Amino acid sequence: MYFPSWLSQLCRGLSRPIGRTTQPTWGSFSRSLALSSQRRIPEFSSFIARTNTCGELRSSHLGQEVTLCGWIQYRRQNIFLVLRDFHGLVQVVIPQDESAASVKKILCEAPLESVVQVSGTVISRPPGQENPKMPTGEIEIKVKTAELLNSCKKLPFEIKDFVKKTEALRLQYRYLDLRSFQMQYNLRLRSQVVMKMREYLCNLHGFVDIETPTLFKRTPGGAKEFLVPSREPGKFYSLPQSPQQFKQLLMVGGLDRYFQVARCYRDEGSRPDRQPEFTQIDIEMSFVDQTGIQSLIEGLLQYSWPSDKDPLVVPFPSMTFAEALATYGTDKPDTRFGMKIVDITNAFRNTEVRFLQDALSKPQGTVKAMCVREGANYLKRKDIESIRKFAADHFNEEVLPVFLKAKENWNSPVAKFILEKQRLELIRLMEIQEDDVVLLTAGEHKKACSLLGKLRLACADLLEMKGMVLRDPALFSFLWVVDFPLFLPKEENPMELESAHHPFTAPHPGDIHLLYTEPEKVRSQHYDLVLNGTEIGGGSIRIHDAELQHYILATLLKEDVKLLSHLLQALDYGAPPHGGIALGLDRLMCLVTGAPSIRDVIAFPKSFRGHDLMSNAPDSVPPQELKPYHIRVSWPADSAAERSSSSHSHHPES
């Protein structure tokens, strides 16, 4: 039976007694040293009936009388049972003698997953019956008394990590799923990391932990926000997508260093990697620059990093947004593997390949290439065809695969048009080996890079499915991405601008003059932290000048400044220079634990459609409960049936 031992990983916090301080003496100092060394492991059994946890007993406890509480995980021949709690497993010997018939009856008749309390003696297992796979495998409990605390009905699934369960079933019975070792490990590790973060920020660097309101008002730009009705007709609160304005106002208020484990909300619909409510480690500082924030976060992660992982090496590497796009085709590159994009435009100026000729005849035309190492040994004809189909379907672009092995050119009908001189130049530029495959595409710089960036990840998936190891899950590759554009053209109207980050981000000092002439060229003081190809944090230096903030909001973004009048007014009353960042705690813990989804590091997550499958939220509300809020539901025309049954079921999705 596999059992992950967490004691050494999760219980290294040093507890300190809290109370009135007295003048220390040598005696009290040595006593406190002895106490602190004894209390390095938390007291898991304080204040309650049990004396020990199931997972902590060892040979050193032999002969001790113990009381344990837990769930019956397994029973064998009515002679042994395995008792489980959050800490681990222990084997219990069911007494067979007549005098203990009542104890035997309780332990033999209680269904699996029933909750029991047993008292008895820690004894050695008979020679040859030790279980080296269990941390408690050298001992067992000889039971004297037992009490059934609660019997368990037949379960919808077994509480064992290796038993496959659909995610919908796990979410429906989340309280049972939480009993699994993996969920216990994930949530306890998350708690420990947050505790270390608090310690680093508050105790070592003077941050103030401040709670900000959940009921706020609509914010211009950014993600969609959840609305909360008020009793005033037509007036609504919004749930904040982040405490952005509050943390800036705290800097105006002179708090200097703010931190919060902040609950945030975004109404983003069905997104597999998102949750409508999520948690950020939210940070803001006065009198700081970009380098200061980056150093703080590197120190924070290094300090709170789990002890069972390799220590982090700081400083983290840094790359500009332009470099990331040109080299990896994305602003959140996974730097654990190569396959970098190379610009080969100059080598193909005189190409005879038609689609390359067409692209280069346009003003912004470029030719880009990516080398798939050993691709000829792994990629089959159908793989190449799926790559080309993806490029045509999603980017309306052609992708040309080039094999150096002559016999492989069946996949490249146009490869014969690549001149020998160009082939040699390609080999030189990209350091190609005989078994490699080169993927060529052409077009406008950003589009061509984005296509190859997507194909880079698709090829990595294909190669790993065929046995090649490219992305080591035990490797944590952090990267700062900096110098983002301040504005992007709106998708629905490219002639208008929107904030690339949010409207409070300060422009790059070297580009301020462009704000008034070519705002689309302005870089920002925005920085993202990327881990293994996932953005886990983002922040910026903020605008602390009211006039500049008003110009960006009103003139460039055409936002209603009345919505932010309180912030603009505050900036006029002596706002210090300030900046900050937010780390996505759910995503960070998902990567640290190697969980397949962020839902596996959240106690009670929503499904990817935003539903709580356990309680059936969101749910319908009777019309009389909506009256005080001056709201009436406008039902879709074709939902008369749902409307008539709304008192018995959920609100239909529309």
C-alpha positions in Angstrom: 0.0 0.0 0.0 1.6 3.3 -1.1 1.6 6.1 1.5 3.4 9.5 1.0 5.1 10.5 4.3 4.5 14.1 4.9 5.7 14.6 8.4 9.2 15.7 7.4 7.9 17.8 4.5 5.0 19.6 6.1 5.7 20.0 9.8 8.9 22.0 10.0 7.3 25.1 11.5 8.8 26.3 14.7 6.1 27.1 17.3 6.7 29.9 19.7 4.9 30.5 23.0 3.0 33.7 23.0 2.5 35.8 26.2 4.1 38.4 28.4 7.8 38.9 28.0 10.1 38.7 31.0 13.8 39.5 31.5 15.6 36.4 30.2 17.9 34.4 32.4 20.3 31.6 31.3 18.0 29.0 32.9 14.9 30.3 31.1 16.9 30.7 27.8 18.1 27.1 28.0 14.6 25.9 28.9 13.1 27.8 25.9 15.8 26.3 23.6 14.9 22.8 24.8 11.2 23.6 24.4 11.7 25.0 20.9 13.7 21.9 19.8 11.0 19.6 21.2 8.2 21.6 19.6 9.5 21.7 16.0 6.7 19.3 15.1 3.2 20.7 15.7 1.1 19.3 18.5 -1.5 17.4 16.4 -3.3 15.9 19.4 -3.6 18.9 21.8 -7.0 19.8 23.2 -8.7 16.5 22.1 -9.3 12.9 23.2 -6.6 11.2 21.1 -3.0 10.9 22.3 -1.4 10.4 18.9 -2.2 10.5 15.2 -2.3 7.3 13.2 0.7 8.3 11.0 3.2 9.3 13.7 3.7 6.0 15.7 7.1 4.3 15.4 9.2 1.7 17.2 10.2 4.5 19.6 6.5 4.4 20.9 6.7 0.6 21.8 4.9 -0.1 25.1 3.0 3.2 25.1 -0.8 3.3 25.8 -2.4 5.3 23.0 -5.8 6.5 21.9 -6.4 6.9 18.2 -9.3 8.3 16.2 -9.8 7.7 12.5 -11.5 6.0 9.6 -11.5 2.2 8.9 -9.6 2.0 5.6 -9.3 -1.8 5.3 -10.0 -5.0 7.2 -8.5 -8.4 6.7 -10.1 -11.7 7.9 -11.5 -9.9 10.9 -8.1 -10.1 12.5 -6.5 -6.8 11.4 -7.8 -3.4 10.3 -6.0 -0.4 9.0 -7.0 2.9 10.6 -6.4 6.1 8.7 -6.4 9.8 9.7 -5.0 12.9 7.9 -1.5 11.9 9.1 -1.3 8.3 7.8 -2.1 4.7 8.4 -1.6 2.3 11.3 -2.4 -1.4 11.6 -4.8 -2.4 14.5 -5.0 -6.0 15.8 -8.6 -7.0 16.5 -8.8 -8.9 19.8 -9.9 -12.5 19.4 -10.4 -13.6 23.0 -13.9 -14.0 24.5 -13.4 -11.3 27.1 -13.0 -8.7 24.3 -16.1 -9.8 22.3 -17.7 -6.4 22.5 -14.6 -4.7 21.0 -14.3 -7.4 18.3 -18.0 -6.9 17.4 -17.6 -3.1 17.0 -14.4 -3.4 14.8 -15.6 -6.3 12.7 -19.2 -5.1 12.0 -18.4 -1.4 11.4 -18.5 -0.7 7.6 -15.4 0.6 5.9 -14.9 4.4 6.3 -16.7 4.3 9.6 -15.2 6.6 12.3 -13.9 4.8 15.4 -11.8 5.6 18.5 -9.5 2.8 19.8 -7.3 2.6 22.8 -4.5 0.1 23.2 -0.8 -0.6 23.4 1.9 -0.1 20.7 3.5 -3.4 20.0 6.0 -4.8 17.5 4.7 -6.6 14.4 5.8 -10.3 14.4 9.1 -10.9 12.6 8.6 -11.0 8.9 5.3 -9.2 9.0 6.8 -5.6 8.9 5.7 -3.4 6.0 8.6 -1.2 4.8 6.1 0.7 2.5 4.3 2.1 5.5 6.0 4.6 7.8 4.2 2.8 10.7 5.1 -0.6 9.2 7.2 -1.8 12.2 4.4 -1.6 14.8 0.7 -2.3 15.3 -1.8 -1.5 18.0 -3.1 -4.2 20.4 -6.6 -2.9 21.1 -8.2 -2.9 24.5 -11.3 -0.6 24.0 -13.1 0.6 20.9 -16.0 3.0 20.3 -17.9 3.4 17.1 -18.2 7.2 16.7 -20.1 7.1 13.4 -21.1 4.4 11.0 -20.6 4.9 7.2 -23.2 4.1 4.5 -22.2 2.6 1.1 -19.9 5.1 -0.6 -20.2 6.3 -4.2 -16.4 5.5 -4.6 -13.6 4.0 -2.6 -11.3 6.4 -0.7 -8.1 5.3 -2.4 -5.9 7.4 -4.6 -5.4 4.6 -7.2 -9.2 4.2 -7.7 -10.2 6.1 -10.9 -13.1 8.5 -10.4 -14.6 11.0 -12.8 -13.9 14.6 -11.9 -17.7 15.3 -11.8 -18.1 12.5 -9.2 -15.2 13.9 -7.2 -16.7 17.4 -7.2 -20.2 16.1 -6.3 -18.8 14.3 -3.2 -16.0 16.7 -2.5 -16.1 16.0 1.2 -15.2 12.4 0.5 -12.6 13.3 -2.1 -10.8 15.5 0.5 -10.0 12.3 2.5 -7.6 11.1 -0.2 -3.9 11.4 0.6 -3.3 13.5 -2.5 -5.9 16.1 -1.6 -4.7 16.1 2.0 -1.1 16.7 0.8 -2.0 19.4 -1.7 -4.1 21.4 0.8 -1.6 21.1 3.7 1.3 22.0 1.5 -0.7 25.1 0.3 -1.3 26.1 3.9 2.4 25.7 4.8 3.5 27.8 1.8 1.0 30.6 2.6 2.2 30.5 6.3 5.8 30.9 5.1 4.9 33.7 2.8 3.2 35.6 5.7 6.3 35.1 7.8 8.6 36.4 5.1 6.4 39.5 4.2 5.1 40.5 7.7 7.8 39.3 10.1 11.0 39.8 8.0 10.0 42.7 5.7 7.4 44.8 7.6 4.4 44.3 5.4 0.9 44.9 6.8 -1.8 42.3 6.2 -4.9 44.3 5.3 -8.3 43.0 4.2 -10.0 45.0 1.5 -13.8 45.0 0.6 -15.5 42.4 -1.4 -18.4 44.6 -2.3 -17.1 47.4 -4.6 -18.2 49.1 -7.8 -17.7 48.5 -11.5 -14.2 49.0 -12.8 -13.5 50.0 -16.4 -11.6 47.6 -18.6 -10.3 44.2 -17.6 -12.3 41.0 -17.1 -16.1 40.8 -16.6 -17.2 41.3 -13.0 -19.9 39.6 -11.0 -22.7 41.9 -10.1 -24.4 41.9 -6.7 -27.8 43.7 -6.4 -28.5 46.2 -3.7 -31.8 47.4 -2.3 -31.5 50.7 -4.1 -33.3 50.4 -7.4 -30.9 49.9 -10.4 -27.8 50.0 -8.2 -25.3 47.2 -8.0 -22.1 46.3 -6.3 -19.4 44.5 -8.2 -17.2 41.7 -6.8 -13.6 43.0 -7.4 -11.4 41.1 -9.9 -8.5 42.2 -7.8 -8.0 44.7 -4.9 -6.1 46.9 -7.4 -7.6 50.3 -6.5 -7.7 49.6 -2.7 -4.0 48.7 -2.6 -3.0 51.8 -4.4 -5.2 53.9 -2.1 -3.4 52.2 0.9 -0.2 53.5 -0.5 -1.7 57.0 -0.7 -2.7 56.4 2.9 0.9 55.9 3.9 0.7 52.2 4.8 3.9 51.8 2.8 3.9 48.0 2.4 0.6 46.0 2.0 0.0 42.3 1.6 -3.2 40.2 1.5 -4.2 36.6 0.7 -7.0 38.0 -1.5 -10.1 36.3 -2.8 -10.8 37.6 -6.4 -13.7 37.1 -8.8 -14.0 37.0 -12.6 -17.1 36.2 -14.6 -15.2 34.5 -17.4 -17.6 31.7 -18.3 -16.4 28.3 -19.3 -12.6 28.2 -19.1 -11.0 24.9 -18.1 -7.9 26.6 -16.5 -9.9 29.3 -14.6 -12.1 29.6 -11.6 -14.8 32.2 -11.1 -13.3 32.8 -7.6 -9.6 32.4 -7.0 -6.8 33.5 -4.6 -4.0 35.9 -5.1 -1.0 36.8 -3.0 -1.5 40.5 -3.4 1.4 42.9 -2.7 2.0 46.7 -3.0 4.9 48.9 -2.0 5.7 52.6 -1.9 9.0 54.1 -3.2 9.9 50.9 -5.2 11.0 50.2 -8.7 10.7 47.1 -10.9 13.9 45.6 -9.7 12.8 45.9 -6.1 9.5 44.1 -6.7 11.3 41.3 -8.6 13.9 40.9 -5.8 11.1 40.7 -3.2 9.2 38.0 -5.1 12.4 36.0 -5.7 13.1 36.1 -2.0 9.5 35.3 -1.1 9.4 32.2 -3.3 12.8 31.0 -2.2 11.8 31.4 1.5 8.4 29.6 1.1 9.5 27.0 -1.4 8.6 23.4 -0.2 11.5 21.7 1.5 11.0 18.4 -0.5 11.8 20.3 -3.8 15.2 21.4 -5.0 16.0 24.9 -3.7 15.3 27.8 -6.1 18.2 29.6 -7.7 17.9 33.4 -7.8 17.8 35.8 -9.5 15.4 34.4 -12.1 16.3 35.1 -15.8 14.6 38.0 -17.5 13.4 38.5 -21.1 11.6 41.3 -22.9 8.2 40.8 -24.3 9.6 41.3 -27.9 12.3 38.7 -27.2 9.8 36.2 -25.9 7.5 36.6 -28.9 10.4 36.4 -31.4 12.1 33.3 -29.8 9.2 31.3 -28.4 6.1 32.8 -30.1 4.4 33.6 -26.8 4.6 36.0 -23.8 4.7 33.0 -21.4 7.4 30.7 -22.7 8.2 27.3 -21.3 12.0 27.5 -21.1 12.5 23.9 -20.0 13.2 22.9 -23.6 14.6 24.4 -26.8 12.9 24.4 -30.2 13.5 28.2 -30.5 12.1 30.2 -33.4 14.8 31.6 -35.8 14.3 34.4 -38.4 15.7 33.1 -41.7 14.2 35.9 -43.9 17.6 36.9 -45.4 18.6 33.4 -46.3 15.4 33.0 -48.4 15.2 36.4 -50.2 15.7 34.6 -53.6 13.6 31.5 -52.8 11.7 29.6 -55.5 9.1 28.4 -53.0 5.9 30.1 -54.0 4.3 30.7 -50.6 7.6 32.1 -49.2 7.9 34.3 -52.3 4.3 35.6 -51.7 5.0 36.4 -48.0 8.3 38.2 -48.7 6.7 40.3 -51.4 4.6 42.1 -48.7 6.1 45.0 -46.6 6.0 43.1 -43.3 6.9 39.7 -44.8 9.3 37.4 -42.8 10.3 33.7 -42.9 10.6 31.9 -39.6 11.8 28.4 -38.8 11.8 26.0 -35.8 14.0 22.9 -35.5 12.4 19.8 -34.0 15.3 17.7 -32.7 15.2 14.1 -33.8 11.9 14.8 -35.4 12.6 12.4 -38.3 12.7 9.5 -35.8 9.5 10.4 -34.1 7.1 12.3 -36.4 5.1 10.2 -38.8 3.3 11.4 -42.0 0.0 11.8 -40.1 1.7 14.0 -37.4 3.2 16.3 -40.1 -0.3 16.5 -41.8 -2.0 17.4 -38.5 0.6 20.1 -37.9 0.0 21.6 -41.4 -3.8 21.3 -40.9 -3.6 23.1 -37.6 -1.6 26.0 -39.3 -4.2 26.2 -42.1 -7.3 26.0 -39.9 -6.2 28.4 -37.0 -3.8 30.8 -38.7 -4.6 30.5 -42.4 -0.9 29.9 -43.0 1.2 27.3 -44.8 3.8 25.3 -42.9 6.7 23.6 -44.8 8.4 20.7 -43.2 12.0 20.2 -44.3 13.9 16.9 -43.7 17.6 16.6 -44.3 17.3 12.9 -45.0 16.5 12.8 -48.8 14.2 9.8 -48.4 12.0 11.8 -46.0 11.1 14.5 -48.5 7.8 12.8 -49.3 6.4 15.2 -46.8 7.9 18.2 -48.5 6.8 18.3 -52.1 8.2 21.8 -52.4 11.5 21.0 -50.7 13.2 20.5 -54.1 12.7 24.2 -54.6 15.0 25.0 -51.7 18.4 25.7 -53.2 21.5 23.9 -51.9 22.9 27.3 -50.8 19.7 28.0 -48.7 19.8 24.4 -47.3 23.4 25.0 -46.1 22.5 28.4 -44.7 19.6 26.8 -42.8 21.9 24.1 -41.4 24.4 26.8 -40.2 21.7 29.2 -38.7 19.9 26.4 -36.9 22.6 24.0 -36.1 20.6 21.2 -37.7 21.5 17.5 -37.3 20.7 14.7 -39.7 17.6 13.4 -37.8 16.1 16.9 -37.2 13.0 18.3 -38.9 12.7 22.0 -39.7 9.2 23.7 -39.8 9.2 26.8 -42.0 6.4 29.4 -42.2 6.2 32.9 -43.6 4.1 36.0 -42.9 3.9 39.0 -40.7 6.3 38.8 -37.8 3.8 38.4 -34.9 1.5 36.0 -36.7 4.3 33.8 -37.9 5.9 33.7 -34.5 2.6 33.0 -32.8 1.9 30.1 -35.1 5.4 28.5 -34.5 4.9 29.1 -30.8 1.7 27.0 -30.8 3.4 24.4 -33.0 6.3 24.3 -30.6 4.0 23.1 -27.8 2.1 20.8 -30.1 5.3 19.1 -31.2 6.4 18.8 -27.6 3.1 17.0 -26.8 3.6 14.7 -29.8 7.2 13.9 -28.9 6.4 13.2 -25.3 3.5 10.9 -26.3 6.1 8.9 -28.2 8.5 8.6 -25.2 10.9 11.6 -25.5 11.3 13.6 -22.3 11.3 17.4 -23.0 9.5 19.0 -20.1 10.8 17.6 -16.8 7.9 18.0 -14.2 10.5 18.1 -11.4 12.2 21.1 -13.0 10.9 24.6 -12.1 11.9 27.1 -14.8 11.0 30.7 -13.6 11.3 33.6 -16.0 10.5 37.3 -15.8 8.9 38.8 -18.9 9.3 42.6 -19.0 8.8 45.6 -21.3 5.3 44.8 -22.4 3.4 47.2 -24.7 1.3 49.7 -22.6 -1.6 49.4 -25.1 -3.0 46.9 -27.6 -5.4 47.6 -30.4 -9.0 46.5 -29.5 -10.0 43.2 -31.3 -13.4 44.6 -32.2 -12.0 47.9 -33.3 -8.3 48.0 -34.1 -8.3 51.8 -34.4 -9.0 52.1 -30.7 -6.7 51.2 -27.8 -7.1 49.1 -24.7 -4.7 48.5 -21.8 -2.4 45.5 -22.2 -2.3 45.1 -18.4 -4.7 47.5 -16.7 -5.2 51.3 -17.0 -3.1 52.1 -13.8 0.2 50.8 -15.3 2.9 53.4 -15.7 4.5 53.9 -19.1 8.2 53.1 -19.5 10.2 56.3 -18.6 12.0 56.1 -22.0 8.7 56.2 -23.9 6.6 58.9 -22.2 7.1 61.3 -25.1 5.4 58.8 -27.4 2.2 58.9 -25.4 1.1 62.0 -27.2 2.2 61.1 -30.7 2.4 57.3 -31.1 0.8 55.7 -28.0 0.7 52.2 -29.6 4.6 52.2 -29.5 4.8 52.9 -25.7 6.3 50.2 -23.5 5.0 49.8 -20.0 6.5 49.1 -16.6 4.5 45.8 -16.4 6.2 42.5 -15.6 5.0 39.0 -15.6 6.4 36.0 -13.7 6.2 32.8 -15.8 6.8 29.2 -14.5 7.1 26.3 -16.9 5.0 28.1 -19.6 2.3 29.3 -17.2 1.9 32.9 -16.0 1.8 32.7 -12.2 2.1 36.4 -11.4 1.8 39.9 -12.9 2.3 43.4 -11.7 3.5 46.9 -12.6 4.8 50.2 -11.4 1.7 52.4 -11.1 0.9 55.8 -12.4 1.1 58.1 -9.3 0.4 61.4 -11.2 -3.3 62.3 -11.4 -2.9 64.3 -14.6 -1.1 61.5 -16.5 -3.7 59.0 -15.2 -6.6 61.2 -16.4 -5.0 61.6 -19.8 -4.6 57.9 -20.3 -8.1 57.1 -19.1 -10.0 59.8 -20.8 -8.1 60.6 -24.0 -6.4 57.3 -25.0 -8.7 54.7 -23.5 -11.9 56.8 -23.8 -13.1 55.5 -20.4 -15.6 57.2 -18.1 -13.4 58.9 -15.6 -16.3 59.4 -13.2 -16.0 55.7 -12.3 -12.5 56.4 -10.9 -13.0 59.9 -9.6 -12.0 58.8 -6.0 -8.7 57.3 -7.3 -7.9 60.4 -9.4 -8.6 62.6 -6.5 -6.4 60.5 -4.2 -3.5 60.8 -6.6 -3.8 64.6 -6.4 -3.3 64.5 -2.6 0.4 63.5 -2.4 0.5 60.0 -3.7 3.9 58.3 -3.3 5.5 56.4 -6.3 4.4 52.8 -5.8 4.2 49.5 -7.5 3.1 45.9 -6.8 2.3 42.4 -8.0 -0.1 39.6 -7.5 0.8 35.9 -7.6 -1.8 33.4 -8.5 -1.7 31.0 -5.6 -3.9 28.4 -7.2 -1.8 28.1 -10.3 1.5 28.2 -8.4 0.4 25.4 -6.1 -0.9 23.4 -9.1 2.5 23.5 -10.7 4.4 22.8 -7.4 2.3 19.8 -6.6 2.2 18.5 -10.2 -1.6 18.5 -10.0 -3.5 18.0 -13.3 -5.8 21.0 -12.7 -6.0 24.0 -10.4 -9.2 22.3 -9.0 -6.9 19.8 -7.3 -5.4 22.5 -5.1 -8.6 24.2 -4.0 -10.8 22.7 -1.3 -14.2 23.4 -2.9 -13.7 24.5 -6.5 -16.3 25.1 -9.2 -16.6 22.9 -12.3 -15.2 24.4 -15.5 -18.7 25.8 -16.2 -18.7 27.6 -12.9 -21.0 25.2 -11.1 -20.7 23.8 -7.6 -21.7 20.2 -8.3 -21.9 19.4 -4.6 -24.5 22.1 -3.6 -25.9 22.8 -7.1 -25.0 26.5 -7.0 -25.9 28.7 -8.8 -29.5 28.0 -8.0 -32.9 29.7 -8.8 -34.4 32.2 -6.3 -38.2 32.6 -5.7 -39.6 35.9 -7.2 -40.6 37.2 -3.8 -36.9 37.1 -2.7 -36.0 39.2 -5.7 -38.6 41.9 -5.0 -36.5 43.9 -2.4 -33.7 44.2 -5.0 -36.1 45.4 -7.8 -35.1 42.6 -10.1 -37.2 40.4 -12.3 -35.8 37.4 -14.3 -36.1 37.7 -18.0 -36.5 34.1 -19.2 -35.5 33.0 -22.7 -38.5 32.7 -25.0 -38.1 28.9 -25.4 -37.8 28.1 -21.6 -41.4 27.9 -20.5 -40.9 24.4 -19.3 -37.9 25.4 -17.2 -39.7 28.4 -15.9 -42.6 26.2 -14.7 -40.2 23.9 -12.9 -37.8 26.5 -11.6 -38.9 25.9 -8.1 -37.6 22.3 -8.3 -34.4 22.7 -10.4 -31.4 25.0 -11.1 -31.6 28.1 -13.3 -31.2 26.9 -16.9 -28.0 27.9 -18.7 -28.8 30.5 -21.3 
